[in-house]
């Protein structure tokens, strides 16, 4: 039986507070940067007439969205240095590829708006490639983490499957964003992209949901012993309901939009967010209180209470600034996207 520390002491509640902050930061990153990575991946499938609008739809937001990744990695490195060392050692190559992809898409985003017409297509390709590489790397890391960084061909194939499914999940988020932010032919095309991505996303979530309990006897007991199997049943049921609701919305919206009725254009994006929220909650419940599955708890990985106090003060200052600035940007740049309106 795992011993829980006294949560009334700084050595008990400070690591838990940082664990929650780390989880919220990564959740915010997955959803916010997930949709703009999805738009980047979909860019290659769009005609040239639509590419500028797609990029403009994420223009004011994409760099702020990546701030959450910086915050999450910073919290992991400073608050949980032991876990950071173990995770980075196990995932060094996919982390390096992710950073390469993020750098490539950042450079391409800036250069494509200034490039000569004959060079713009190359920068569009670079933006697509950077988005795809970063997403595949993140999916591979997720698949590896779910299996506790296990080695062997089966673990490698599973991680690759989750990488492909995460591409579909981000495309679902990106297509939902475009349905909400654009109009006309691009909006109709985004509906088709969302339909194509929906069930691949479902496959990825089902794969993670099935693999996680069987990767650890402890996690299996947390989900399938009484009374938890009954109390936790709403999570998969609500996830399935959101998939059905998204599918029905995507089926009805094309006719409605042709009639000039924009009602319900936010439903696919909202459903995609809900699906990711529930999936993240289920994964967090499975892993808690471990940062490295069944190897290192959050209290074992945490820095000293004195160091955590100092980091906690900094986090209390920075978190409201990051969240407030993000909310401000989304409020200012609300409404439909237009060609190159991010400059």
The 8 nearest C-alpha neighbors of each residue, nearest first, counted from 0:
[[1, 2, 3, 217, 293, 288, 220, 4],
 [2, 0, 3, 288, 296, 4, 217, 293],
 [1, 3, 0, 4, 5, 296, 298, 288],
 [2, 4, 1, 5, 6, 11, 298, 288],
 [5, 3, 11, 6, 2, 10, 298, 8],
 [4, 6, 11, 7, 8, 3, 10, 12],
 [7, 5, 11, 12, 8, 4, 9, 10],
 [8, 6, 5, 12, 11, 9, 10, 4],
 [7, 9, 11, 10, 6, 5, 12, 13],
 [10, 8, 11, 13, 12, 304, 7, 6],
 [11, 9, 8, 304, 13, 12, 14, 6],
 [12, 10, 6, 8, 9, 5, 4, 13],
 [11, 13, 6, 15, 9, 14, 16, 10],
 [12, 14, 16, 9, 15, 11, 10, 17],
 [15, 13, 17, 16, 12, 298, 301, 18],
 [14, 16, 18, 12, 13, 17, 19, 11],
 [17, 15, 13, 19, 18, 14, 12, 20],
 [18, 16, 20, 14, 19, 15, 21, 13],
 [17, 19, 15, 21, 16, 20, 14, 22],
 [18, 20, 22, 16, 17, 21, 23, 15],
 [21, 19, 17, 23, 22, 18, 24, 16],
 [20, 22, 18, 24, 71, 19, 23, 17],
 [21, 23, 19, 25, 20, 24, 26, 18],
 [22, 24, 26, 20, 25, 21, 27, 19],
 [25, 23, 21, 27, 71, 26, 22, 67],
 [24, 26, 28, 22, 27, 23, 71, 29],
 [25, 27, 23, 29, 28, 24, 22, 30],
 [28, 26, 24, 30, 25, 29, 31, 23],
 [27, 29, 25, 67, 31, 32, 26, 30],
 [30, 28, 33, 26, 27, 32, 31, 25],
 [29, 31, 33, 27, 28, 32, 26, 34],
 [32, 30, 28, 33, 64, 29, 34, 27],
 [31, 33, 64, 35, 28, 34, 29, 30],
 [34, 32, 30, 29, 169, 36, 31, 35],
 [33, 35, 173, 172, 37, 36, 32, 169],
 [34, 36, 38, 37, 32, 33, 57, 173],
 [37, 35, 39, 33, 130, 34, 38, 32],
 [38, 36, 170, 173, 169, 34, 40, 35],
 [37, 39, 173, 35, 41, 36, 40, 42],
 [38, 40, 36, 127, 42, 37, 41, 130],
 [41, 39, 37, 127, 42, 38, 131, 130],
 [42, 40, 38, 39, 44, 43, 37, 170],
 [41, 43, 39, 45, 40, 44, 38, 50],
 [42, 44, 41, 45, 127, 40, 124, 123],
 [45, 43, 42, 41, 46, 40, 192, 50],
 [44, 46, 42, 43, 49, 50, 47, 41],
 [47, 45, 48, 49, 50, 44, 43, 42],
 [46, 48, 50, 49, 45, 51, 120, 42],
 [49, 47, 46, 50, 51, 45, 52, 185],
 [50, 48, 47, 52, 46, 51, 45, 53],
 [49, 51, 53, 47, 52, 48, 42, 54],
 [52, 50, 54, 53, 338, 49, 55, 339],
 [51, 53, 338, 55, 54, 49, 50, 337],
 [54, 52, 50, 56, 55, 51, 49, 38],
 [53, 55, 51, 56, 52, 57, 58, 50],
 [54, 56, 58, 52, 339, 57, 53, 341],
 [57, 55, 336, 53, 54, 58, 52, 180],
 [58, 56, 55, 60, 54, 61, 59, 35],
 [59, 57, 55, 341, 60, 56, 54, 61],
 [60, 58, 341, 57, 61, 332, 328, 55],
 [61, 59, 57, 63, 58, 62, 64, 328],
 [60, 62, 64, 63, 57, 58, 35, 59],
 [61, 63, 65, 64, 60, 66, 59, 105],
 [64, 62, 66, 65, 60, 61, 325, 67],
 [65, 63, 61, 32, 62, 66, 31, 67],
 [64, 66, 67, 62, 68, 63, 32, 28],
 [67, 65, 69, 63, 64, 68, 70, 62],
 [68, 66, 70, 28, 65, 69, 24, 64],
 [67, 69, 71, 65, 70, 66, 28, 72],
 [68, 70, 66, 72, 67, 71, 73, 65],
 [69, 71, 67, 73, 68, 72, 74, 66],
 [72, 70, 68, 74, 24, 21, 73, 69],
 [71, 73, 75, 69, 74, 70, 76, 68],
 [74, 72, 70, 76, 71, 75, 69, 77],
 [73, 75, 71, 77, 78, 72, 76, 70],
 [76, 74, 72, 79, 73, 78, 77, 83],
 [77, 75, 80, 73, 83, 74, 79, 78],
 [76, 78, 74, 80, 75, 79, 73, 302],
 [77, 79, 302, 74, 75, 301, 76, 80],
 [78, 80, 301, 300, 75, 82, 81, 76],
 [81, 79, 83, 76, 82, 77, 78, 84],
 [82, 80, 300, 84, 83, 79, 85, 301],
 [81, 83, 85, 84, 300, 80, 79, 86],
 [82, 84, 80, 86, 76, 81, 85, 87],
 [83, 85, 81, 87, 82, 86, 88, 80],
 [84, 86, 82, 88, 83, 87, 89, 81],
 [87, 85, 89, 83, 88, 84, 82, 90],
 [86, 88, 90, 91, 84, 89, 85, 83],
 [87, 89, 85, 91, 86, 90, 84, 83],
 [88, 90, 86, 87, 91, 85, 148, 92],
 [91, 89, 87, 88, 93, 92, 94, 86],
 [90, 92, 87, 94, 88, 93, 89, 95],
 [91, 93, 95, 94, 90, 96, 89, 97],
 [94, 92, 96, 136, 95, 90, 91, 97],
 [95, 93, 97, 91, 96, 92, 90, 98],
 [96, 94, 92, 98, 93, 97, 91, 99],
 [97, 95, 93, 99, 94, 98, 100, 92],
 [98, 96, 133, 94, 100, 136, 99, 95],
 [97, 99, 101, 95, 100, 96, 102, 94],
 [100, 98, 96, 102, 97, 101, 103, 95],
 [99, 101, 129, 133, 97, 103, 132, 98],
 [100, 102, 98, 104, 103, 99, 129, 133],
 [101, 103, 105, 99, 100, 104, 98, 106],
 [104, 102, 129, 100, 106, 105, 101, 107],
 [103, 105, 126, 129, 107, 101, 106, 102],
 [106, 104, 102, 108, 103, 107, 101, 109],
 [107, 105, 103, 109, 108, 104, 110, 102],
 [108, 106, 104, 110, 126, 122, 109, 105],
 [109, 107, 105, 106, 111, 110, 104, 126],
 [108, 110, 106, 107, 111, 112, 105, 113],
 [109, 111, 107, 113, 112, 108, 114, 106],
 [112, 110, 114, 122, 119, 113, 108, 107],
 [111, 113, 110, 114, 109, 108, 119, 339],
 [114, 112, 110, 111, 115, 109, 119, 116],
 [115, 113, 111, 119, 110, 118, 112, 116],
 [114, 116, 118, 117, 119, 113, 111, 112],
 [117, 115, 119, 118, 114, 120, 113, 111],
 [116, 118, 115, 119, 120, 114, 121, 122],
 [119, 117, 115, 116, 121, 120, 114, 122],
 [118, 120, 122, 116, 111, 121, 114, 117],
 [119, 121, 123, 122, 118, 124, 117, 116],
 [122, 120, 124, 123, 119, 118, 125, 117],
 [121, 123, 125, 119, 107, 111, 124, 120],
 [124, 122, 120, 126, 121, 125, 119, 127],
 [123, 125, 127, 121, 122, 126, 128, 120],
 [124, 126, 122, 128, 127, 123, 107, 129],
 [125, 127, 104, 123, 107, 129, 124, 128],
 [126, 128, 124, 40, 39, 130, 125, 129],
 [129, 127, 125, 131, 130, 126, 132, 124],
 [128, 130, 100, 104, 103, 126, 132, 131],
 [131, 129, 127, 36, 133, 128, 39, 132],
 [130, 132, 128, 134, 129, 133, 40, 135],
 [133, 131, 100, 135, 129, 134, 130, 128],
 [134, 132, 97, 100, 136, 130, 131, 135],
 [133, 135, 137, 131, 136, 132, 166, 138],
 [136, 134, 162, 138, 132, 137, 133, 131],
 [137, 135, 93, 139, 133, 97, 134, 138],
 [138, 136, 134, 140, 139, 135, 141, 133],
 [162, 137, 139, 141, 135, 140, 165, 161],
 [138, 140, 158, 162, 136, 142, 141, 137],
 [141, 139, 137, 143, 138, 142, 144, 136],
 [142, 140, 138, 144, 139, 143, 145, 137],
 [141, 143, 158, 139, 145, 140, 144, 161],
 [142, 144, 148, 140, 146, 141, 145, 158],
 [143, 145, 147, 141, 148, 146, 142, 140],
 [144, 146, 142, 143, 147, 211, 141, 207],
 [147, 145, 144, 143, 148, 149, 214, 142],
 [146, 148, 144, 292, 149, 145, 143, 291],
 [149, 147, 143, 144, 146, 150, 89, 145],
 [148, 150, 147, 146, 154, 151, 143, 144],
 [149, 151, 154, 148, 152, 155, 153, 143],
 [152, 150, 154, 153, 155, 149, 156, 148],
 [151, 153, 155, 154, 156, 150, 157, 149],
 [152, 154, 156, 155, 151, 157, 150, 158],
 [155, 153, 157, 152, 156, 151, 150, 158],
 [154, 156, 152, 158, 153, 157, 159, 151],
 [157, 155, 159, 153, 158, 154, 152, 160],
 [156, 158, 160, 154, 159, 155, 153, 161],
 [159, 157, 142, 139, 155, 161, 160, 156],
 [158, 160, 162, 156, 157, 161, 139, 155],
 [161, 159, 157, 163, 162, 158, 156, 164],
 [160, 162, 164, 158, 138, 163, 159, 142],
 [138, 163, 161, 135, 139, 159, 165, 160],
 [164, 162, 166, 160, 161, 165, 159, 135],
 [163, 165, 203, 161, 167, 166, 200, 162],
 [164, 166, 168, 162, 167, 138, 163, 161],
 [167, 165, 163, 169, 164, 168, 134, 170],
 [166, 168, 196, 170, 164, 165, 200, 169],
 [169, 167, 165, 200, 171, 170, 166, 164],
 [168, 170, 37, 172, 33, 166, 171, 167],
 [171, 169, 37, 173, 167, 168, 172, 174],
 [172, 170, 168, 193, 174, 169, 196, 173],
 [171, 173, 34, 169, 175, 170, 174, 271],
 [174, 172, 34, 37, 38, 170, 176, 175],
 [173, 175, 189, 177, 171, 193, 176, 172],
 [176, 174, 268, 172, 178, 267, 173, 177],
 [175, 177, 173, 179, 174, 178, 268, 180],
 [178, 176, 180, 174, 179, 181, 175, 189],
 [179, 177, 186, 175, 176, 180, 189, 181],
 [178, 180, 176, 264, 265, 177, 181, 175],
 [181, 179, 335, 177, 336, 178, 176, 334],
 [182, 180, 177, 335, 186, 336, 178, 179],
 [181, 183, 186, 185, 184, 180, 178, 335],
 [182, 184, 186, 185, 187, 181, 256, 257],
 [185, 183, 187, 186, 188, 182, 189, 49],
 [186, 184, 188, 187, 183, 189, 182, 49],
 [185, 187, 182, 178, 189, 183, 188, 184],
 [188, 186, 184, 190, 189, 185, 253, 183],
 [187, 189, 185, 191, 190, 186, 184, 192],
 [190, 188, 174, 192, 186, 191, 187, 178],
 [191, 189, 193, 187, 188, 192, 249, 194],
 [190, 192, 194, 188, 189, 193, 195, 187],
 [193, 191, 189, 195, 190, 194, 174, 196],
 [192, 194, 171, 196, 190, 174, 191, 195],
 [195, 193, 191, 197, 192, 196, 190, 249],
 [194, 196, 192, 193, 197, 191, 198, 199],
 [197, 195, 167, 193, 171, 194, 199, 198],
 [198, 196, 200, 194, 199, 195, 193, 171],
 [197, 199, 201, 200, 196, 202, 195, 194],
 [198, 200, 202, 201, 196, 197, 164, 167],
 [199, 201, 168, 198, 203, 197, 202, 164],
 [200, 202, 198, 204, 199, 203, 205, 197],
 [203, 201, 199, 205, 200, 204, 206, 198],
 [202, 204, 164, 206, 200, 205, 201, 161],
 [203, 205, 201, 207, 206, 202, 208, 200],
 [204, 206, 208, 202, 203, 207, 201, 209],
 [207, 205, 203, 209, 204, 208, 210, 202],
 [206, 208, 210, 204, 209, 205, 211, 203],
 [209, 207, 205, 206, 210, 211, 204, 212],
 [210, 208, 206, 207, 211, 205, 212, 213],
 [211, 209, 207, 213, 208, 212, 206, 214],
 [210, 212, 214, 213, 208, 209, 145, 207],
 [213, 211, 219, 218, 214, 215, 210, 209],
 [212, 214, 210, 215, 211, 219, 216, 209],
 [215, 213, 211, 212, 146, 210, 216, 147],
 [216, 214, 218, 217, 213, 212, 219, 211],
 [215, 217, 219, 218, 220, 213, 212, 214],
 [216, 218, 220, 215, 219, 221, 212, 293],
 [219, 217, 221, 212, 215, 220, 216, 285],
 [220, 218, 212, 216, 222, 217, 221, 223],
 [219, 221, 224, 217, 223, 218, 222, 216],
 [222, 220, 218, 219, 223, 224, 217, 227],
 [223, 221, 228, 220, 219, 227, 224, 218],
 [222, 224, 228, 220, 219, 221, 227, 225],
 [225, 223, 220, 227, 228, 222, 226, 221],
 [226, 224, 227, 228, 223, 229, 222, 230],
 [225, 227, 229, 228, 224, 230, 223, 231],
 [228, 226, 230, 225, 229, 231, 224, 222],
 [227, 229, 223, 222, 231, 226, 225, 230],
 [230, 228, 232, 227, 231, 226, 225, 233],
 [229, 231, 227, 232, 228, 226, 233, 225],
 [232, 230, 228, 233, 229, 227, 234, 222],
 [231, 233, 229, 234, 230, 235, 228, 236],
 [234, 232, 236, 231, 237, 235, 230, 229],
 [233, 235, 237, 236, 232, 231, 238, 277],
 [236, 234, 238, 237, 233, 232, 239, 231],
 [235, 237, 233, 239, 238, 234, 240, 232],
 [238, 236, 240, 234, 239, 235, 233, 241],
 [239, 237, 235, 241, 240, 236, 274, 234],
 [240, 238, 242, 236, 237, 241, 235, 243],
 [239, 241, 237, 243, 238, 242, 244, 236],
 [242, 240, 244, 238, 243, 239, 270, 245],
 [241, 243, 245, 239, 240, 244, 246, 238],
 [242, 244, 246, 240, 241, 245, 247, 239],
 [243, 245, 241, 247, 246, 242, 240, 248],
 [244, 246, 248, 242, 267, 243, 247, 270],
 [247, 245, 243, 249, 248, 244, 242, 250],
 [248, 246, 250, 244, 249, 245, 243, 251],
 [247, 249, 245, 251, 250, 246, 252, 244],
 [250, 248, 246, 252, 247, 251, 245, 190],
 [249, 251, 247, 248, 252, 246, 253, 254],
 [252, 250, 248, 249, 253, 254, 247, 255],
 [251, 253, 255, 249, 254, 248, 256, 250],
 [254, 252, 256, 255, 251, 257, 187, 250],
 [255, 253, 257, 256, 252, 251, 258, 250],
 [254, 256, 252, 258, 260, 253, 257, 251],
 [255, 257, 259, 260, 258, 253, 254, 252],
 [256, 258, 254, 259, 255, 253, 260, 252],
 [257, 259, 256, 255, 260, 254, 261, 253],
 [260, 258, 256, 257, 261, 255, 254, 262],
 [259, 261, 256, 255, 258, 262, 257, 263],
 [262, 260, 264, 256, 263, 259, 255, 252],
 [263, 261, 260, 264, 255, 265, 256, 252],
 [262, 264, 266, 265, 261, 252, 248, 267],
 [263, 265, 179, 266, 262, 261, 178, 267],
 [264, 266, 179, 263, 268, 267, 269, 178],
 [265, 267, 269, 263, 268, 264, 270, 248],
 [268, 266, 270, 245, 175, 269, 265, 271],
 [267, 269, 175, 271, 270, 266, 265, 176],
 [268, 270, 266, 272, 271, 267, 265, 273],
 [271, 269, 273, 267, 272, 268, 241, 245],
 [272, 270, 268, 274, 273, 269, 172, 267],
 [273, 271, 269, 275, 270, 274, 276, 268],
 [272, 274, 270, 276, 271, 275, 269, 277],
 [275, 273, 271, 277, 272, 276, 238, 278],
 [274, 276, 278, 272, 273, 277, 279, 271],
 [277, 275, 273, 279, 274, 278, 272, 280],
 [278, 276, 280, 274, 279, 275, 281, 273],
 [279, 277, 275, 281, 280, 276, 274, 282],
 [278, 280, 282, 276, 277, 281, 275, 283],
 [281, 279, 277, 283, 278, 282, 284, 276],
 [282, 280, 284, 278, 279, 283, 277, 285],
 [281, 283, 285, 279, 284, 280, 278, 286],
 [282, 284, 280, 286, 285, 281, 287, 279],
 [285, 283, 281, 282, 287, 286, 280, 288],
 [286, 284, 282, 283, 218, 287, 281, 221],
 [285, 287, 283, 289, 284, 288, 282, 292],
 [288, 286, 289, 284, 285, 283, 290, 296],
 [287, 289, 296, 297, 286, 290, 284, 298],
 [290, 288, 296, 287, 291, 286, 292, 295],
 [289, 291, 296, 297, 295, 292, 82, 288],
 [292, 290, 295, 289, 294, 293, 82, 147],
 [291, 293, 147, 294, 289, 290, 286, 295],
 [294, 292, 295, 289, 291, 296, 215, 147],
 [295, 293, 292, 291, 296, 289, 290, 147],
 [294, 296, 291, 289, 290, 299, 293, 300],
 [297, 295, 289, 299, 298, 288, 290, 300],
 [296, 298, 300, 299, 289, 290, 301, 288],
 [299, 297, 301, 296, 300, 14, 11, 15],
 [298, 300, 296, 297, 301, 295, 81, 302],
 [301, 299, 81, 79, 297, 82, 298, 296],
 [302, 300, 79, 298, 78, 299, 297, 14],
 [301, 303, 78, 79, 307, 306, 304, 80],
 [302, 304, 306, 305, 307, 301, 10, 78],
 [303, 305, 307, 306, 10, 308, 9, 302],
 [306, 304, 308, 303, 307, 309, 302, 9],
 [307, 305, 309, 303, 308, 304, 302, 310],
 [306, 308, 304, 310, 309, 305, 311, 78],
 [309, 307, 311, 305, 306, 310, 304, 312],
 [308, 310, 306, 312, 307, 311, 313, 305],
 [311, 309, 307, 313, 312, 308, 314, 306],
 [310, 312, 308, 314, 313, 309, 307, 315],
 [311, 313, 315, 309, 314, 310, 308, 316],
 [314, 312, 310, 316, 311, 315, 317, 309],
 [313, 315, 311, 317, 316, 312, 318, 310],
 [316, 314, 312, 313, 318, 317, 311, 319],
 [315, 317, 313, 314, 318, 319, 312, 320],
 [318, 316, 314, 320, 319, 315, 321, 313],
 [317, 319, 321, 320, 314, 315, 316, 322],
 [320, 318, 322, 321, 323, 317, 316, 315],
 [321, 319, 317, 323, 318, 322, 324, 316],
 [322, 320, 318, 324, 319, 323, 317, 325],
 [321, 323, 319, 325, 324, 320, 318, 326],
 [324, 322, 320, 326, 325, 321, 319, 327],
 [323, 325, 327, 321, 326, 322, 320, 328],
 [326, 324, 322, 328, 327, 323, 321, 329],
 [325, 327, 323, 329, 324, 328, 330, 322],
 [326, 328, 324, 330, 325, 329, 323, 331],
 [329, 327, 331, 325, 330, 326, 332, 324],
 [330, 328, 326, 332, 327, 331, 333, 325],
 [329, 331, 327, 333, 328, 332, 326, 325],
 [332, 330, 328, 329, 333, 327, 326, 334],
 [333, 331, 329, 330, 328, 334, 59, 336],
 [334, 332, 330, 331, 329, 335, 328, 336],
 [333, 335, 180, 336, 332, 179, 181, 330],
 [334, 336, 180, 181, 337, 333, 182, 179],
 [335, 337, 56, 180, 181, 55, 52, 334],
 [338, 336, 52, 340, 339, 55, 335, 56],
 [337, 339, 52, 51, 340, 55, 336, 53],
 [338, 340, 55, 341, 51, 337, 342, 52],
 [339, 341, 338, 342, 337, 55, 336, 58],
 [342, 340, 58, 339, 55, 59, 56, 57],
 [341, 340, 339, 58, 59, 55, 112, 338]]
